C-alpha cells in the first residue's frame, strides 16, 4: 500500500489502547481491517461486525483465501506477473505468441490489456515507471531482466504499454532508446480520445495526439 | 465555499483513494497549493491530460481546510519540447523538485513561479548547457541566499577567487579556500548569471564551466534545503 504521510486525517494507525472500545479480539480485527486501502475506521467496524454475524464457514473461507494467496502466489520467473507456478498462466500458455512482448508497469495493467481480447502475445512487468522525483530510476525497475529476456528469445516486437503520463512516457522513451540497438521492432501504444468521449472536453495534448495518430478510413 | 483562481505549474501528483490524485502546484499568488483532482485517474476525466507534472495551467479551486479541490483547469503550456525529449527531462525534473521543496503553502511565490515558467520555456525551446545551474542559482538568489560572487565570501578580499564552498556561502580567495576548486571561467559564468546577463550566460556553449556551475549550484541548493535532490542524481538515460 502506498503510504500517504501528508494526510494526517487518513493515516492508518491503530487507536491507542485506552481508546479500545470493543472486546480484545474484535478490536484487533477492526484495527487490522482499517489498515486496508480505502477502509476507514467506520467501514472496518461494519465489516468486523458483519464477520461476527455470518456463519463460521464463511468467515473461515475468507481467512483461508487470504492465507492461500500469501502462500501460493509468487512472481512469474519470466514476466514477473503474479503466478502460481514458476511461470504465470500466460507465459505457460503455448497458444500465446511468444515472439511479442508487451511491457507494462504493473500486473494490474495485464488484466486491463487482457480484457481487450486484442492481444495474444506475452508480457513483461516493470514494477513501476521512471520517477526521478520519487527516486525511481532504471535500477529500481525490471529493465535488466527485460534485456536478458530479449537477448535469449526469438522476440520480434516489443510493445511499450506504460501509462500515457509523464512518468510512463519517460519510461517508454528510455526503453525505446535502450532497445534501439537490438534491432527489435519497438512500438508504443496509441493515445487518443476515449470511446464515448466528447471533443469539447478533450485536453489539447490528447486531442493533438489523436490528430497526429489519425488513420485512413477505408470507404 | 470560497473559490480562487490562479495560474500554476504542476510540480507533482500523488494517488489518492480509488480514482483521485493530490496535485501539487506552485502558483504566483498562493504559493504552493495542494489540491485534490477528483476522478482524474478515470479514462474520461476532463483533468487527466491537463494536470500532468510540468504543465503550466490556469485553474480554479475550491478552498479547503487542508487540501483544496480543483474545479476547472485550462492549459497554458505543456512544454512539449521537454516532454518528448529524454535528454531534457532530468533538468526539468530537478527544477520541479527544487521548487517543490522551496515554496511554502499559501505564501505568494511570484518570483519563483516566473523563474520556473521561464526556465521550462527556455528548456522546451532548446537546451542551454548552463540552464539548470542558472535556474538553481536564481532560485537561491530569490530566496535571499544567493552565493557571494563578487569578493571572497570569508575575508572579503577582491583577489582571485579560486574555490566554492556552499557551507561558507560563495566563492573563496586563495588564502581562505575550502570546498571545491573552481576555474576562473566558472566564476565569470556565475557572475553573469546572477548579475543580469542571464541571456548571455544561457547561450554559452557546453564547457567545463557550465558543468561546474551545475555541480556547485546543485550543492548550494542541497545545502540550503538540507536534503538531496533525488532527480539531480539519477540519470534516466542510463549513462
Interface residues (C-beta under 8 A of the other chain):
Chain A: X2 X4 X6 X7 X9 X38 X130 X132 X133 X134 X135 X137 X138 X165 X166 X169 X170 X173 X174 X177 X178 X194 X196 X197 X201 X202 X203 X204 X205 X206
Chain B: X12 X14 X15 X16 X17 X18 X22 X34 X43 X44 X46 X48 X49 X50 X52 X53 X54 X66 X67 X75 X78 X80 X83 X84 X86 X89 X90 X93 X94 X96 X97 X100 X230 X231 X234 X235 X236 X237 X238
